[in-house]
């Protein structure tokens, strides 16, 4: 089966580092779904405004690991050499990044096929959106709480239906057994007045974007967000921003 993107996602995150690891962790994080020209038709989303949430089927476009497996095509598994490309286990961040678990028992991006699935809140739909040159882009869908990088290809959109898609009180495997506590984020006065959405950024950083196997209190990390490179370090359960630098435009 050949699939092609119907849209591209627009987000404040220009790299995969720092993106919330699950949809909904930063519920007010805004993003846009901009349709590809061939799919830019208001009739295609007629009735969607009646739903509060939608499902996005998208591609891990920045994840090169495993691309050889995906390139093997629909017969993957029929050729003995394909088995050497298949990685059956991953290391979930929730388990500290060192414990392995089956890839199909995880939400890891390192999968046989690079497809993601996210439930996001539908904020609004703009039917007369234009780009910087005045060219029509609409319809454009605004969503909240997505875990997608800027430029991520979207392959399908489906409405979220409560009576079939919601299952409260069910078991969630290892996630139930490992409670996650957010970090305390410290923003020094010298940065607080800068033109950034600090509320959203605090929520993002509190999720600890570092690789789980790294815990060096003297090491600094850089995370692109909203046109800036956010430099920080983590000591214990406290994350402190140490620099905020404008990103160089390419």
C-alpha positions as CSV (number, residue, x, y, z in Angstrom):
1,X,0.0,0.0,0.0
2,X,1.3,3.4,-0.9
3,X,0.3,6.4,1.2
4,X,1.1,10.0,0.8
5,X,0.7,13.0,3.1
6,X,-2.6,14.9,3.0
7,X,-1.2,17.7,5.2
8,X,1.8,19.0,7.1
9,X,1.8,20.0,10.8
10,X,3.0,23.4,11.9
11,X,4.4,23.6,15.4
12,X,6.8,25.8,17.6
13,X,9.2,22.8,17.6
14,X,11.7,22.8,14.8
15,X,13.4,19.6,16.0
16,X,12.1,16.4,17.7
17,X,14.1,17.2,20.9
18,X,11.7,18.6,23.6
19,X,8.4,17.6,22.0
20,X,6.0,16.2,24.6
21,X,6.3,12.4,24.5
22,X,2.6,11.9,24.4
23,X,-0.3,14.0,23.0
24,X,-2.2,15.9,25.7
25,X,0.7,16.3,28.2
26,X,0.8,20.1,27.3
27,X,-2.9,20.7,26.6
28,X,-2.6,24.3,25.5
29,X,0.2,23.7,23.1
30,X,-1.1,25.0,19.7
31,X,-0.4,23.7,16.3
32,X,-1.8,23.9,12.8
33,X,-2.7,21.4,10.2
34,X,-2.1,22.8,6.7
35,X,-3.4,20.7,3.8
36,X,-1.4,19.8,0.8
37,X,-2.6,21.6,-2.4
38,X,-4.2,18.5,-3.9
39,X,-6.2,17.9,-0.7
40,X,-7.1,21.6,0.0
41,X,-10.9,21.3,-0.2
42,X,-13.4,22.4,2.4
43,X,-15.8,19.6,1.5
44,X,-13.2,17.1,2.8
45,X,-13.7,18.3,6.4
46,X,-17.4,19.1,6.2
47,X,-18.9,18.3,9.6
48,X,-15.6,18.1,11.5
49,X,-16.4,21.3,13.4
50,X,-18.9,19.2,15.4
51,X,-16.1,17.2,17.1
52,X,-14.0,18.3,20.1
53,X,-11.1,15.9,19.4
54,X,-9.6,14.3,16.3
55,X,-7.2,11.5,15.6
56,X,-4.1,12.2,13.6
57,X,-2.2,9.5,11.7
58,X,1.2,10.8,11.0
59,X,4.8,9.9,10.1
60,X,8.0,9.9,12.2
61,X,9.7,12.0,9.5
62,X,12.7,13.0,11.7
63,X,13.4,9.4,12.8
64,X,15.9,7.8,10.5
65,X,16.4,4.7,12.7
66,X,14.5,1.8,11.2
67,X,14.1,3.4,7.7
68,X,15.7,0.4,6.1
69,X,13.0,-1.8,7.6
70,X,10.3,0.4,6.2
71,X,11.9,0.5,2.8
72,X,11.7,-3.2,2.5
73,X,8.0,-2.8,1.4
74,X,4.9,-4.8,1.9
75,X,6.8,-8.1,1.8
76,X,8.8,-7.2,4.9
77,X,9.3,-10.4,6.8
78,X,9.3,-12.7,3.8
79,X,13.0,-12.2,3.1
80,X,15.3,-13.6,5.8
81,X,17.4,-10.4,5.7
82,X,14.4,-8.4,6.8
83,X,14.6,-10.1,10.2
84,X,17.9,-8.5,10.9
85,X,16.4,-5.0,10.4
86,X,13.5,-5.6,12.7
87,X,14.1,-4.3,16.3
88,X,11.6,-6.2,18.6
89,X,12.3,-4.3,21.8
90,X,12.7,-0.6,22.8
91,X,13.6,1.3,25.9
92,X,10.7,3.5,27.1
93,X,11.6,6.7,28.8
94,X,8.9,5.9,31.5
95,X,11.1,3.0,32.6
96,X,14.2,5.1,32.8
97,X,15.5,4.5,29.3
98,X,17.4,1.3,30.3
99,X,14.7,-1.4,30.6
100,X,13.6,-3.1,27.4
101,X,10.1,-3.9,26.4
102,X,8.4,-5.2,23.3
103,X,8.0,-2.5,20.6
104,X,4.3,-3.3,20.3
105,X,3.8,-2.8,24.0
106,X,5.1,0.8,23.7
107,X,4.5,4.1,22.1
108,X,8.1,4.3,20.9
109,X,8.9,6.1,17.6
110,X,11.3,3.3,16.7
111,X,8.8,1.1,14.9
112,X,8.8,-1.3,11.9
113,X,6.6,1.3,10.1
114,X,7.2,5.0,11.1
115,X,3.6,5.8,11.9
116,X,2.3,7.8,14.8
117,X,-1.2,8.1,16.2
118,X,-2.3,11.1,18.3
119,X,-5.6,12.3,19.8
120,X,-5.6,16.2,19.8
121,X,-8.2,18.8,20.7
122,X,-9.8,20.6,17.8
123,X,-9.6,24.3,18.6
124,X,-10.9,25.9,15.4
125,X,-11.0,25.7,11.6
126,X,-10.0,28.7,9.4
127,X,-11.4,28.6,5.9
128,X,-9.8,31.7,4.6
129,X,-6.2,31.3,5.9
130,X,-3.4,32.8,3.8
131,X,0.4,32.5,3.9
132,X,2.9,35.4,4.1
133,X,2.5,36.1,0.4
134,X,-1.3,36.2,0.5
135,X,-1.7,32.8,-1.1
136,X,-4.7,30.9,0.2
137,X,-4.0,28.0,2.5
138,X,-7.4,27.2,3.8
139,X,-8.9,25.2,5.3
140,X,-6.4,25.2,8.1
141,X,-7.2,23.2,11.3
142,X,-5.9,24.6,14.7
143,X,-5.4,21.9,17.4
144,X,-4.2,21.8,21.0
145,X,-2.0,19.3,22.8
146,X,-0.2,17.7,19.8
147,X,3.1,15.9,20.1
148,X,4.3,16.6,16.6
149,X,7.3,18.4,15.2
150,X,7.1,21.2,12.7
151,X,6.9,19.8,9.2
152,X,5.5,16.4,10.3
153,X,3.6,14.7,7.5
154,X,0.0,13.9,8.3
155,X,-1.5,10.9,6.5
156,X,-5.1,10.9,7.8
157,X,-7.5,12.6,10.1
158,X,-10.4,10.9,11.8
159,X,-13.0,12.2,14.4
160,X,-12.6,11.1,18.0
161,X,-15.9,9.5,19.2
162,X,-16.3,9.2,22.9
163,X,-18.6,6.2,23.1
164,X,-16.1,4.0,21.2
165,X,-12.7,5.7,21.8
166,X,-12.9,6.3,25.5
167,X,-12.2,3.5,27.9
168,X,-11.9,4.9,31.5
169,X,-10.5,2.8,34.3
170,X,-8.6,0.3,32.1
171,X,-5.2,-1.1,32.7
172,X,-2.2,0.7,31.2
173,X,0.6,-1.9,31.7
174,X,4.0,-0.5,33.0
175,X,2.6,3.0,32.8
176,X,0.4,2.3,35.8
177,X,3.3,1.1,37.8
178,X,5.7,4.0,37.3
179,X,4.3,7.4,38.4
180,X,5.7,10.4,36.5
181,X,6.4,13.6,38.4
182,X,7.1,16.8,36.5
183,X,10.2,18.9,37.1
184,X,10.2,22.3,38.7
185,X,11.2,24.8,36.1
186,X,13.2,27.9,37.1
187,X,13.3,30.9,34.7
188,X,15.8,33.6,35.8
189,X,14.6,37.2,35.7
190,X,16.9,38.1,32.8
191,X,14.9,35.8,30.5
192,X,11.3,36.2,31.8
193,X,10.7,39.4,29.9
194,X,11.6,37.9,26.5
195,X,8.9,37.4,23.9
196,X,8.2,33.7,24.5
197,X,5.1,31.8,25.6
198,X,6.5,31.0,29.0
199,X,3.5,29.2,30.3
200,X,3.6,26.6,27.4
201,X,7.4,26.4,27.6
202,X,7.3,25.7,31.3
203,X,4.9,22.9,30.8
204,X,7.1,21.4,28.0
205,X,10.3,21.6,30.1
206,X,8.6,20.2,33.2
207,X,8.2,16.9,31.3
208,X,12.0,16.6,31.2
209,X,12.9,16.4,27.5
210,X,16.3,14.8,28.2
211,X,17.0,11.2,27.2
212,X,16.1,9.2,30.3
213,X,19.5,7.6,30.6
214,X,21.2,10.9,31.0
215,X,21.4,12.5,34.5
216,X,24.5,14.7,34.6
217,X,23.7,17.9,36.6
218,X,26.6,19.8,34.9
219,X,25.6,19.0,31.4
220,X,23.6,21.6,29.4
221,X,21.0,20.8,26.8
222,X,19.6,22.9,23.9
223,X,16.0,22.8,22.8
224,X,14.7,24.9,19.8
225,X,11.3,26.4,20.6
226,X,9.4,29.3,19.0
227,X,12.5,30.7,17.1
228,X,14.8,30.4,20.1
229,X,17.4,27.9,21.4
230,X,16.5,27.2,25.0
231,X,19.6,26.2,27.0
232,X,19.0,24.4,30.3
233,X,20.4,22.0,32.9
234,X,18.8,19.7,35.4
235,X,19.8,19.0,38.9
236,X,17.7,16.6,40.9
237,X,14.0,17.5,40.2
238,X,14.8,21.2,39.2
239,X,15.4,22.4,35.6
240,X,17.0,25.8,35.3
241,X,17.2,27.8,32.1
242,X,20.7,29.2,31.6
243,X,20.5,30.9,28.2
244,X,17.9,31.8,25.6
245,X,19.5,32.5,22.1
246,X,17.7,33.5,18.9
247,X,18.0,30.7,16.3
248,X,19.9,31.5,13.1
249,X,17.5,31.6,10.2
250,X,18.4,29.2,7.4
